[in-house]
């Protein structure tokens, strides 16, 4: 059974930091590209950050220079370090896994809520 379990979401003040984690099980993690998406109320889901199976990264324009995505293949986990948080970073953050081996295989986590508020 495939599971993607996000954690680390919280209420934080503007300018603060959070670290999200997505622990995976049931997949061969090193074969998967991993992505963090986010969705704010009333808005479409958007890319926050992505990391390929070999470690190349890509970021949404809104988070460049503030967020850092990383992965630990030994722990089957992807992280999102979020610094200098802004009010507009408030959203549900979702972990997504897409296989490089069987491209039709992709999975979503249940999401973790990040709220930036003073």
C-alpha positions as CSV (number, residue, x, y, z in Angstrom):
1,X,0.0,0.0,0.0
2,X,1.4,3.4,-1.0
3,X,1.4,6.1,1.5
4,X,2.6,9.7,1.4
5,X,2.3,11.3,4.8
6,X,2.9,15.0,5.2
7,X,3.7,16.7,8.5
8,X,5.1,20.0,9.8
9,X,2.3,22.3,9.0
10,X,1.5,24.9,11.7
11,X,0.5,28.4,12.5
12,X,3.4,30.8,12.1
13,X,4.0,34.5,12.1
14,X,5.1,36.4,9.0
15,X,8.9,36.1,8.6
16,X,9.0,32.8,10.4
17,X,10.1,29.4,9.2
18,X,8.7,25.9,8.9
19,X,9.9,22.6,7.6
20,X,7.5,20.2,6.0
21,X,8.2,16.5,5.7
22,X,6.6,13.9,3.4
23,X,7.4,10.3,4.4
24,X,6.7,7.8,1.7
25,X,6.1,4.0,1.9
26,X,5.2,1.4,-0.6
27,X,7.2,3.0,-3.5
28,X,10.8,2.7,-4.7
29,X,11.5,6.3,-3.6
30,X,14.6,6.8,-5.7
31,X,12.6,6.2,-8.9
32,X,10.2,9.0,-8.2
33,X,10.2,12.7,-8.8
34,X,8.8,14.5,-5.8
35,X,6.8,17.7,-5.8
36,X,5.2,20.0,-3.2
37,X,2.1,21.7,-4.4
38,X,0.0,24.2,-2.5
39,X,-3.6,25.3,-2.6
40,X,-5.0,28.4,-0.9
41,X,-8.7,28.8,-0.3
42,X,-10.5,29.8,-3.5
43,X,-7.4,29.3,-5.6
44,X,-6.0,26.7,-8.0
45,X,-3.4,24.3,-6.8
46,X,0.1,25.6,-7.7
47,X,3.7,24.3,-7.8
48,X,5.7,25.2,-4.7
49,X,8.8,23.1,-5.4
50,X,9.9,20.0,-7.2
51,X,12.9,17.7,-7.1
52,X,13.7,15.0,-9.6
53,X,14.9,11.5,-8.7
54,X,18.5,12.6,-9.4
55,X,18.2,15.8,-7.3
56,X,17.5,18.6,-9.8
57,X,15.2,21.2,-8.3
58,X,12.6,23.7,-9.6
59,X,10.6,26.3,-7.7
60,X,7.4,28.3,-8.3
61,X,8.1,32.0,-8.8
62,X,6.3,32.9,-5.6
63,X,8.7,30.9,-3.4
64,X,12.1,31.3,-5.2
65,X,14.8,32.3,-2.8
66,X,12.7,31.5,0.3
67,X,11.9,27.8,0.0
68,X,14.3,24.8,-0.4
69,X,13.3,21.3,-1.4
70,X,15.4,18.4,-0.5
71,X,15.2,14.6,-0.4
72,X,16.7,11.8,1.6
73,X,16.5,8.6,-0.4
74,X,17.7,6.5,2.6
75,X,14.7,7.8,4.6
76,X,12.2,7.8,1.7
77,X,11.4,11.4,2.6
78,X,11.2,14.7,0.9
79,X,11.4,18.0,2.8
80,X,10.4,21.6,2.2
81,X,12.2,24.2,4.2
82,X,10.2,27.4,4.2
83,X,11.8,30.6,5.3
84,X,10.7,34.2,5.4
85,X,7.1,33.1,5.3
86,X,4.5,35.6,4.0
87,X,0.7,35.8,4.6
88,X,0.2,34.7,1.0
89,X,2.0,31.4,1.8
90,X,-1.0,30.3,3.7
91,X,-2.3,27.1,2.0
92,X,-2.7,23.4,2.2
93,X,0.6,21.8,1.1
94,X,0.5,18.5,-0.7
95,X,3.2,16.0,-1.5
96,X,3.1,14.4,-4.9
97,X,5.2,11.5,-6.2
98,X,5.5,10.6,-9.9
99,X,7.4,7.6,-11.1
100,X,10.2,7.8,-13.6
101,X,9.9,4.1,-14.4
102,X,6.2,3.8,-15.0
103,X,5.0,7.3,-15.9
104,X,1.3,6.5,-15.2
105,X,2.1,5.9,-11.5
106,X,1.6,9.0,-9.3
107,X,0.4,9.5,-5.8
108,X,-0.8,12.3,-3.5
109,X,-0.5,12.8,0.2
110,X,-3.4,14.1,2.3
111,X,-1.9,17.6,2.8
112,X,-0.7,19.6,5.7
113,X,-2.0,23.1,6.6
114,X,0.4,26.1,6.8
115,X,-1.1,29.2,8.1
116,X,0.9,32.5,8.2
117,X,-0.8,35.1,10.4
118,X,0.2,37.8,12.9
